Amino acid sequence: MNIYFLPKWYLQDKLLKKYKRLKLIILVFFIMNIILFHSMIFQKSKLESLQNNLMDKRQQYTLKKSKNINQNVKSMDTYLNFFSNFHVYEEFRNVSVENNNIQLEFVGNDSSFSKFIKAVENSNKFTIVNINSLEESKNKDKHLWQIELKSKL
């Protein structure tokens, strides 16, 4: 019961305006929801592509790191192989090993040096790359040679 008299057409118009406003608000929310959903899907695909890129970089870094580990192991294997074969010659100084290459200085007389060279050639595990005679000591018995070897393994 209404205390005030309002025409029925006025009340219906007012109710229609409320429904129209409500429909407009629902429509705006629905459009905003669709826009946000599409932007979320786009951001998700972008995030997945970045994640795939990151995984590729991680795999490259891991592969590069494992290569370095293999090089260190290769250097260590070369070093151990060299000293297991030639440990009887104790005239070595400054032994440097890098991957398959060994650089060393040999101090001794000519006969021990020639025996060492023959042992290296007969072992078939190393190739002689370079031999340099660096200096003669005051007593003519001892010489200093720089030798560069490469492992065949």
Secondary structure as UniProt FT lines:
FT   HELIX           8..86
FT   TURN            87..88
FT   STRAND          92..98
FT   TURN            99..100
FT   STRAND          101..108
FT   HELIX           110..123
FT   STRAND          126..136
FT   TURN            140..141
FT   STRAND          143..151
//
